[in-house]
Amino acid sequence: GDIMPAYYGAPNTSCALDRCLEQVREMSGWEQKFPLQQLPDGKVRTMGVAIAMQGSSIPYCDVGGATLKINDEGHYTLLIGAADMGTGCDTTLAQIAAEVLDCPLDNITVFGADTDSSPYDSGSYASSTTYVTGKATEKCAMKLREQICKLGAELLECPADAVEFDGKVVFESADPTRQKTLSEIAFASQFGHKIPLEFTETHTSPLSPPPYMVGAAEVEVDTETGEVKVLEFDACVDCGTPINPNLTRVQTEGGILQGIGMALTENITYDAKGWPMENSFMQYKIPARVDIGHIRVEFESSYEPNGPFGAKSIGEVVINTPLPAIADAIYNAIGTRFYELPITPEQVAMAVEENR
């Protein structure tokens, strides 16, 4: 318990993990529902719990890139090489840039991945986008801010360390009435002044600090048919400091739903000729809204100093956790532990019969 957080470079994670455990215990009503309830119709309700972790990027391998420049009207253009696969990273990265530059989010125009124009980025995978590309965006915005102050000081004819920038104007610290607007500074950079207001920054991390997640699954098992239904899934996640809590929440909920599908229904089999039997969504069953009860998500924020504004990753840990939690709940219901997925109704029914 003490070695793992220190190894991954996150010494404050263990406290957040303890809080996650307590949070899930309260959310799920563990004391009232565990170990099981035997229903009159032969069904069994019980719970399972799991703790999972997943690194943030691949150390010394994943590379994030960002290009940030100022336009003549004082707005910014952000070019990124990471693809937004529905995670909302375009919004998250724009928020990081806006935070550094003290401007509204609407002042950041994001151009997504385009190999003809985007800076190099190893891609949106391995839970790396916010942690790696977000840090590249933060570093790029910091350099641009420094240059804005430098050019503003040149226009005000004073030293660079004698000015401040509030997101709208660069003003002299000793006399705030002497100032230059961001639009004037942007115009000056394009006509005659050689201080560039466009930067490209890359970032790779030597550490892979893991997000942690605790998940509790309440399931109902039909001991006659083997059908397993998830009634409720309660989760608490330590992903550092969430940059955008709303996007973080919906990504967690979507990942949990994917994990439930992987655990119970999603499977690929082949016939004697090697053709996949599950060749449409009629055969390849992904969970729909009517198949799942309630999914509830909470966060316990820690601070990861190697991530942008304290953030770690969240993309994969939320898919990993439902798998062992559901398997644990099924074990508590019928006494058989499964080690291969998906856990089909046929397997559950056969295990019940064997145990009889």
C-alpha positions in Angstrom: 0.0 0.0 0.0 2.9 2.4 0.7 5.1 1.2 -2.1 2.7 1.6 -5.0 1.8 5.3 -4.7 5.4 6.2 -4.1 6.5 4.2 -7.2 4.0 5.9 -9.4 4.9 9.3 -8.1 1.6 10.0 -6.4 2.2 10.1 -2.6 -1.1 11.6 -1.8 -3.2 9.0 -3.6 -3.7 6.5 -0.7 -5.7 9.0 1.3 -8.0 9.7 -1.7 -8.4 6.0 -2.2 -9.5 5.6 1.4 -12.1 8.3 0.9 -13.3 6.6 -2.3 -13.9 3.4 -0.3 -15.9 5.2 2.3 -17.8 7.1 -0.3 -18.8 3.9 -2.1 -19.7 2.2 1.1 -22.2 5.0 1.9 -23.6 5.3 -1.6 -24.2 1.7 -2.1 -25.8 0.9 1.3 -23.3 -2.0 1.7 -24.2 -2.8 5.3 -27.9 -3.2 4.4 -27.5 -5.2 1.2 -24.6 -7.5 1.8 -24.1 -10.4 1.7 -27.3 -11.3 -0.2 -31.1 -11.3 -0.3 -33.0 -14.4 -1.3 -36.2 -13.3 -3.2 -39.4 -15.4 -3.3 -39.1 -16.0 -7.1 -35.8 -17.8 -6.7 -33.7 -14.8 -7.7 -30.8 -13.6 -5.6 -29.7 -10.1 -5.0 -26.2 -9.4 -3.8 -23.2 -7.0 -4.2 -19.6 -7.1 -5.3 -16.9 -4.5 -5.0 -13.6 -3.9 -6.8 -10.7 -1.4 -6.8 -8.9 -0.7 -10.0 -6.0 1.5 -11.2 -4.7 2.5 -14.6 -1.7 4.5 -15.5 -1.8 8.0 -17.1 0.0 7.6 -20.4 3.0 5.4 -21.2 6.1 7.0 -19.6 8.9 8.3 -22.0 6.7 7.1 -24.9 3.5 9.1 -25.3 4.0 12.6 -26.7 1.5 15.4 -26.7 1.7 18.5 -28.9 -0.1 21.9 -29.0 0.3 25.1 -31.1 -1.1 28.3 -29.8 -1.2 31.7 -31.5 -2.9 35.0 -31.1 -5.1 36.5 -33.8 -5.2 40.2 -34.7 -8.4 40.8 -32.8 -6.9 39.4 -29.6 -8.5 35.9 -29.7 -6.5 32.7 -29.7 -6.2 29.7 -32.0 -5.3 26.3 -30.5 -4.1 23.5 -32.8 -3.9 20.0 -31.2 -2.9 16.6 -32.6 -5.1 14.6 -30.2 -8.4 13.4 -31.6 -11.6 14.1 -29.7 -13.2 10.6 -29.6 -16.3 11.8 -27.7 -14.3 12.5 -24.6 -14.6 16.3 -24.9 -10.9 16.8 -25.0 -11.3 19.8 -27.4 -13.2 21.6 -24.6 -10.8 20.4 -21.8 -7.7 21.5 -23.6 -9.3 24.9 -24.5 -10.1 25.3 -20.8 -6.5 24.7 -19.8 -5.3 27.4 -22.3 -8.0 29.8 -21.2 -7.1 29.4 -17.5 -3.4 30.2 -18.2 -4.3 33.2 -20.5 -7.1 34.6 -18.2 -9.6 34.7 -21.0 -13.1 33.3 -21.5 -13.4 29.9 -23.1 -15.1 31.4 -26.1 -11.8 33.3 -26.9 -10.1 29.9 -27.7 -10.8 28.5 -31.2 -9.7 24.8 -31.3 -8.7 23.0 -34.5 -8.6 19.3 -34.0 -6.3 16.7 -35.3 -5.2 17.2 -38.9 -1.9 15.6 -40.0 -1.3 18.5 -42.5 -1.4 21.2 -39.9 -1.5 19.8 -36.3 1.7 19.5 -34.2 2.8 15.9 -33.6 0.9 13.9 -31.0 1.1 10.2 -30.5 -2.6 10.0 -30.2 -5.7 9.7 -28.0 -5.0 6.4 -26.3 -3.4 4.9 -23.2 -5.3 7.4 -21.0 -3.0 10.2 -22.1 -4.9 13.1 -23.7 -5.6 15.3 -20.7 -2.5 14.3 -18.8 0.1 14.6 -21.7 -1.5 16.9 -24.3 -3.1 19.0 -21.6 0.4 19.6 -20.1 1.7 20.5 -23.5 -1.1 23.0 -23.9 -0.4 24.4 -20.4 3.3 24.9 -21.2 2.5 26.4 -24.6 0.1 28.9 -23.1 2.6 29.9 -20.4 5.2 30.7 -23.1 2.7 32.7 -25.1 1.7 34.6 -22.0 5.3 35.5 -21.3 5.7 36.8 -24.8 2.6 38.9 -24.6 4.0 40.6 -21.5 7.3 41.0 -23.2 5.9 42.7 -26.3 3.5 44.8 -24.2 6.4 46.0 -22.1 8.3 46.9 -25.3 5.3 49.0 -26.5 5.1 50.6 -23.1 8.9 51.2 -23.1 9.5 49.6 -19.8 11.2 46.4 -18.5 9.3 43.1 -19.0 9.3 42.5 -15.3 7.5 45.8 -14.7 4.3 44.8 -16.4 1.3 42.6 -15.6 -1.3 40.9 -17.8 -4.9 40.4 -16.8 -6.1 38.7 -19.9 -7.3 41.8 -21.6 -4.5 44.4 -21.3 -0.8 44.6 -20.4 -0.3 47.4 -17.9 2.6 48.9 -16.0 2.6 47.7 -12.4 3.6 51.1 -11.1 1.1 53.0 -13.2 -1.9 50.9 -14.3 -3.2 53.7 -16.5 -0.4 53.0 -18.9 -1.6 49.9 -20.8 -1.8 48.2 -24.1 -4.8 46.1 -25.1 -4.4 42.6 -26.3 -5.6 43.6 -29.8 -2.9 46.3 -30.0 -0.3 43.9 -29.0 -1.4 41.3 -31.5 -1.5 43.9 -34.3 2.0 45.1 -33.3 3.4 41.5 -33.5 2.3 41.4 -37.2 3.7 44.8 -38.2 7.3 45.6 -37.4 7.9 43.9 -34.0 9.9 40.7 -34.0 8.6 39.1 -30.8 6.6 36.1 -32.0 3.2 35.4 -30.5 2.9 31.8 -31.7 4.3 28.8 -30.0 4.4 25.0 -30.4 5.2 22.9 -27.4 5.5 19.2 -26.9 5.4 17.1 -23.7 6.2 13.6 -22.5 6.1 12.4 -19.0 8.6 10.3 -17.1 5.8 9.2 -14.7 2.5 7.5 -15.1 0.5 8.4 -12.0 -2.5 6.1 -11.7 -6.1 7.2 -11.2 -8.0 4.9 -8.8 -11.6 3.8 -8.8 -13.8 1.9 -6.3 -16.9 0.4 -7.8 -19.8 -1.5 -6.1 -22.2 -3.5 -8.2 -25.6 -4.6 -7.0 -26.8 -7.4 -9.2 -29.9 -9.7 -9.4 -29.1 -13.3 -10.4 -31.9 -15.6 -11.7 -30.7 -19.0 -10.5 -33.0 -20.8 -12.9 -32.1 -19.1 -16.2 -28.7 -17.7 -15.2 -29.7 -14.2 -16.2 -27.7 -11.4 -14.4 -29.0 -7.9 -14.2 -27.1 -4.9 -12.8 -29.5 -3.0 -10.6 -27.2 -0.3 -9.4 -23.5 0.6 -9.9 -21.9 3.0 -7.5 -18.5 4.4 -8.2 -16.0 6.9 -6.7 -13.0 8.0 -8.7 -9.7 9.7 -7.9 -8.5 11.2 -11.2 -6.6 14.0 -9.6 -8.3 17.3 -10.1 -11.1 17.1 -12.7 -10.6 19.9 -15.3 -14.2 19.7 -16.5 -16.4 17.9 -13.9 -19.3 17.5 -16.2 -17.3 15.9 -19.0 -15.5 13.7 -16.4 -18.8 12.5 -15.0 -20.3 11.5 -18.4 -17.1 9.9 -19.5 -17.2 7.8 -16.2 -20.8 6.8 -16.7 -20.1 5.8 -20.3 -17.1 3.8 -19.3 -19.0 2.0 -16.6 -21.7 1.1 -19.2 -19.0 -0.3 -21.5 -17.5 -2.3 -18.7 -20.9 -3.8 -17.8 -21.3 -4.8 -21.5 -17.9 -6.4 -21.5 -18.6 -8.3 -18.3 -22.0 -9.8 -19.3 -22.9 -9.7 -23.0 -20.3 -8.6 -25.4 -18.6 -11.5 -27.0 -17.1 -12.6 -30.4 -17.3 -16.2 -31.5 -16.5 -17.8 -34.9 -18.0 -20.6 -36.9 -16.1 -23.5 -38.5 -15.1 -21.4 -41.4 -13.7 -18.6 -39.3 -16.6 -16.1 -39.9 -17.7 -14.1 -36.8 -21.1 -15.2 -35.5 -21.7 -11.7 -33.9 -21.8 -9.7 -37.2 -24.5 -7.2 -36.2 -25.9 -5.5 -33.1 -28.7 -8.2 -33.1 -26.0 -10.7 -32.1 -23.4 -8.5 -30.5 -25.3 -7.3 -27.5 -24.3 -4.0 -26.0 -26.2 -2.8 -22.9 -29.1 -0.4 -23.6 -30.7 2.0 -21.1 -33.4 -0.5 -20.2 -30.8 -3.2 -19.3 -29.1 -1.1 -16.5 -30.5 0.2 -13.3 -28.9 3.3 -11.7 -25.3 4.4 -12.3 -24.0 6.9 -9.7 -20.6 8.5 -9.7 -18.8 10.7 -7.3 -15.2 12.1 -7.2 -12.5 12.4 -4.6 -10.1 15.0 -5.8 -6.4 14.7 -5.2 -3.7 16.8 -6.8 -1.2 15.4 -9.3 1.8 17.8 -9.6 2.9 16.3 -12.9 -0.4 16.8 -14.6 -2.1 20.0 -15.9 -3.6 21.8 -12.9 -3.4 18.6 -10.9 -5.2 16.3 -13.3 -4.6 12.6 -14.0 -6.3 10.3 -16.6 -9.7 8.7 -16.4 -10.4 7.1 -19.7 -9.7 3.4 -19.0 -9.9 3.0 -15.3 -13.7 3.5 -15.5 -14.0 0.6 -17.9 -11.8 -1.8 -15.9 -13.6 -1.5 -12.6 -17.1 -3.0 -13.4 -15.6 -6.3 -14.6 -14.2 -7.6 -11.3 -17.0 -5.9 -9.3 -19.7 -7.8 -11.3 -17.7 -11.0 -11.2 -17.4 -10.6 -7.4 -21.2 -10.1 -7.1 -21.9 -13.2 -9.1 -19.5 -15.2 -6.9 -21.3 -13.9 -3.8 -24.6 -15.0 -5.3 -23.8 -18.5 -6.6 -20.4 -19.4 -5.1 -18.6 -19.8 -8.4 -15.9 -17.3 -9.5 -15.5 -16.7 -13.2 -12.2 -15.7 -14.7 -13.2 -15.2 -18.3 -15.6 -12.7 -19.9 -18.3 -12.4 -20.8 -20.1 -14.3 -18.0 -23.1 -15.6 -20.0 -26.4 -16.8 -18.6 -25.6 -20.3 -19.8 -22.4 -20.3 -17.7 -24.2 -19.1 -14.6 -27.0 -21.6 -14.9 -24.5 -24.5 -15.4 -22.5 -23.3 -12.4 -25.6 -23.2 -10.2 -26.5 -26.8 -11.3 -23.0 -28.0 -10.6 -23.1 -26.5 -7.1 -26.4 -28.2 -6.4 
